[in-house]
């Protein structure tokens, strides 16, 4: 069964590295397991090169017959876990930094106290990944970026991106009144995980504006953007959550408030077609209870 589970992981990811990470084993151990399975079966299951992995016809046939069996087994074991009265096993969640921060502050501590038999593997990552391909049970991103074929559970309310700046910077510059006024200012630009530079997006009534702002400093982390703005390097545009402490202390102030509307916030999402394991169901329940008490 271990060898068949190893085969299924490599076949689904078509990558020994990704499959090994998902299973929590070394690549060499996974490779030896596949070689051993091929020896037992007397057929080659994968075509391997230094750059790619693909299924042979025999491998594709085995995967088609094996996947329903492994899914049934997962459900059977999950049912036993429920009959024990408490979820157990590993729960893997991929989240952006803002989502991971909220989960760690408000949901994760209570969840782990209630379900000590669950091992939570929370990965913080800026880029949007294929959670199925990368072996995650669920992901957390802004609702508007969640793939349409996923089930989404919204939490945490709406969010707002805000333009923030140090009061000292405004002492020598006029306060911008419209987004177009930013062209006359020094802005701290943001590099997205995709490598592209973020165009600041504003909206007011029926008007929507996206601006590639000027500036001589580009960063790729919201905490660093807030820090740079607080030192007077210019205007930054960040999720409100990241700037709250410095706004409260007075180290930062907001500009263009009426151009920064609320947008749909975070959502936890998972594949629609897959069996939802008991640890994930328990996590979703905690998320909904927390959200309902906000």
N, C-alpha and C positions, 0 to 999 in steps of 0.2 A: 504493500500500500504506500509506503514511503517513496519507493521508486516511481510508482504511478503518479503520485502527487507531484513529484519533482518533474516528471515528464509533462504533466498538465501545466505547471507553472511556466516552464520554458516554452511550451507550445503557444500559450496565450500571450506571453510577452515577446517571444522571438528574440530573446536576449538573455544570455546566461547571467550577466551582471544584474539586470533588473530583477530577474526571477530569484536569484540568490539573495538580494536585498529584501525582497518581499517575504521570503521564507526564513530569513534570519540565519542563513548558512553561508559558508564560503563558496566562491565560484569553483574552486578545485573540488570540493566535496560534491557539489551539484554535478559537475562534469563527470566525476567518477560514478555517480549514481546512474546517470544516463548511459554511460558506456556499459555499466553492469547490466542495465535493463535490456539494452540492445543485444548483449551477449546471450542473455537468458532467452530472449524471443527469437534470436537468430535473424533479425532484420535490422536495417539502418533506419532510424526514425527521423533523423535530422540531416540536412546538408549544411556543413559548416565551412565557413571561410574565415579569414582573419577579420573581415568587416561585416559579415552577415550570418544569420541563422534562418533556415527555412525548413519547413516540414517536407519529408518525402511523401509519396503517395501512401505508403504504409503508415507513416506517422499521422497523416491527415485522417485516414480511416480509423485509426485507434482513438484519436482525439474525439471524433464524432460519436463513437460508441461509449467513450469513457466519461465525458463531461456530465451527462445525465446521471450516471452512477455516482460520481463524486458529489454532485449537488444533492442527490438523495441522501447520501451519507452525512453531508454537512447538516442537512435538516434534521436527520435522525439524532445526531449528537446534540444539536441545538435543542431539540425537544427534551432530551435527557437533562440538559442543563436547566431548562425551565422547570422540570419536575423536581429538581433538587431545591428549587425555590429561589435560586440566585443565578444571574448570568455569570459566565466564566469564559476565558479565552482572551484573544488579542483583538483590540479595536484600533484600526489604523485610520487616522484622519489627516488630510492635507489641508492646511489653512493659510491664508495670507497673514501677514504680521498683525494687522489690526484684529482679525478674527481670533487668532491664537491668543492675543493679549486678553481679549474679553473672556474667552473660554477659561483661561488660567486664573483670571481674577474672580470669576463668578460661578462657573459651572463645574470645572474639573475637580476642585477640592471636595465638594459635596458628593459628586459622582463616585470618586474613588473611595470615599469613606463608606458610602452605601454599598458599593460592589467591590470589595477587596480582592475578589478572584479574577477581576478583569485587569488585563495589562493594557494600558492606553499608550499608543505610539502616536504622538502628535508632532507632525512635521510642518514647520513654518517655511513657506516658500512664496516668493513674489509672483513667479510666472504661473499661468493657468495650465495645469497638467491634466492628462487623461487619467482620471483616478482608477479606472478599470485596468488600463494597460500597466499602470505603475503599482498595482496591487493594494490600493486603498479601499476601505469600506465606505468612506464618505469624504466630502470636501467642504470647505467653507470659503465663500467668496461673496462679493456684492451680488445681489439678486439679479441685476441686469446682465451679469456676465455668466450666469449659470447656463450650461448647455440645455437646450430645449427638451432633450430626451431624458432628462433627469427629474426625479421627484425633489422638490425644494421645500424646506421648512424654514420660513422666515423667522428671524429673532432679533432682538435688540433695538427694534424701532427703526425709523428713518435716520439717515445720516446727512451731514452737510460738509461740503468742502468749503473752506474759508481762506481768504487772503489775509495774512498776518504780517506784521512788521514791527520793528522796535520803535518806540516813541522818539528815540534819538535820531533815527533816519528821517522821520517826518519833519524834524526841526529845520532841516535845510532843503526840504522838497515840498511841493504842493501835494496835498492829499488827493489821490485819484478819485474822481467822481463817477467815471464810467470805465469799463474794461479797456476802451481804446486809449485812455490816459496812461495805461501801463507802458505804452511805447516810449514815454518820456521818463521812465523809471528804470532803476536797476532791479531786475528780478532774479530770483534763485530758481533755476530751471531744474526739471526732474527728468531723469532717464528711466524709462519703463523697463521691466524685466525682459521685454522683447528686444530691447536695444534702441527702440525709437524714443524720441524726446516727446514728452507729454505736452499737448496743446491745452492750455487752461480753458475750461468750459464754463461759461456763465449763462444765466437765463433770467429774464425779467418779463413778466406778462407773456406776450407772444414772441418776444425777441430771444434768440439763442445765438451766442457768439463763442467761437473757439479761436484762441489766440496763441500763436507761437511767440511767446514773450521774449524781450531782449534781456541779456544778462551775460556776465562773464564767469559765472559759477554754475555748474551742473552737478547734481547729486542724485543718488539712487535710493535714498532711504528717508522716510518721513521724519524720523527722529533727528536725523542730520539736517534736514531742511529747517526744522523748527529751531535747532541749535544755531544754525547760521543766521537765520532771521533775527534771533535774539541778540546776536553780536553786532547787528547793524549792517549786515552785508546786503540787505535788500528786502524785497517783498517775496514771501513764499506762499504757496497754495497747497494746503494740506487738509486731510480729514480733521474735523473739529476735535475729535478725541485726543489726537496727538498734541494739540496746542493748549488744551485746557489748563494744565498746571501753570504755564507761563502767562497765560491770559489772566488767570486769577491773581498771580503775583504782581501783574503790571509790567512784566518784562516785555510783553507783546500786546499789541492792540490790533483790532480788525479794521479793514477797509473794504469798501464795496459790498457791505452787508446786504443791501437790497438786490444785489446781483448773484447772491449765493443761496439758492433755494434748497429745500430738503429733497433728497432723492431716496429711492428704496434702499434699505440697508442690507445687512448681511443675511445669508441663508446657508443652512447646512443642506447638502444635496447628496443623493445616492442613486444608483441605477434603478430604473423602473422595473426592469425585467428580472432582477435577481431576488432570491430569498433574503429577507432582512434578518441578520443574525440577532440573537437576543441581546448581546452587549450594545449593539447600535440602537435597538428599540428602547432599551433602558436609558441610553444617552439622550435620545430624542425626547423621551418623557421628561427627563430632568430639564432639558432645554426649554420645553413648553411651560413647565411649572415655573421656572425662573422668569421667563418672559411674561407670564401672566401676572407675576407679582411686581413687575416694574411700574 
